[in-house]
Amino acid sequence: MLLIPPNYGLCLRIYHPHLNPEEITNRLGLIPETAWMAGGRRQTPTGRLLDGVNNLSYWCHTFETADEIGPNEFLSHIFKILLPNRDFFENAVSTDGRAELYFTIRRCENAGDILRFAILKNFVELNIDLSIELFP
């Protein structure tokens, strides 16, 4: 089994036309790293105000990762955390929102693995997309 490289990350990101990020936090029981409300004034991560307003609500939680487990085991663990909120994800998607797991791998060379179809199917059933980005 290939272990996940030590320089990887996994975030749950939710985009929605009007959902309040506080509702997302309360429902999922996860603390966001970043969040903003649709219609709120745009600002940089440091708080400097920008022109315009946010056209969507955005909420992002970063999961703590472990080097000693493979990606299938880790994603199975995350699925178990999110499963009790299946109706939340269904409602978010049915009201023009979207949820995604954003998987990043940094400084990887000659790394690879297989994400098992059963694991991917679990997230399909939750209406959660998978986004993968590699940073050489």
C-alpha positions, 0 to 999 in steps of 0.5 A: 500500500502506498501511503499518502505523501506527508505533504497532502491536504483535504478540505471540505468546501461548500458554495451556495447562493445564500446559505449562511456559513454559521448554519453550515458550521452548526449543522456539520459540527466542523469549524471552518478555516475560511467562510463568507456570506453571499452579499457580504463585502469582499475582503482579502484573507488579512481583512482588507476590504475590496470593492464589491460583494461576495456573489456566493456563500463559501465555507471551507474546513480543512481536515487534519491528515495523518501520514500513516494511513492511505487515502482510502482509509482516510477518505472512509474516515471522512465519509463516516464523519459526513454521513449523518449529514446526508440530507444537508448535502442533498438540500444544499445541492438541490438549492443550487449549491455544491460541496466538494472534497478538495484533495491536494498533494504537494511536492510529489514525485512518482507517487500514485495510488488507486481511489477505490470505487466503493469510496468514491461511490460513498461521496457520490451518494452524499452529493460531494464532488472530488477535486484533486490538485497536484503541486510539483 
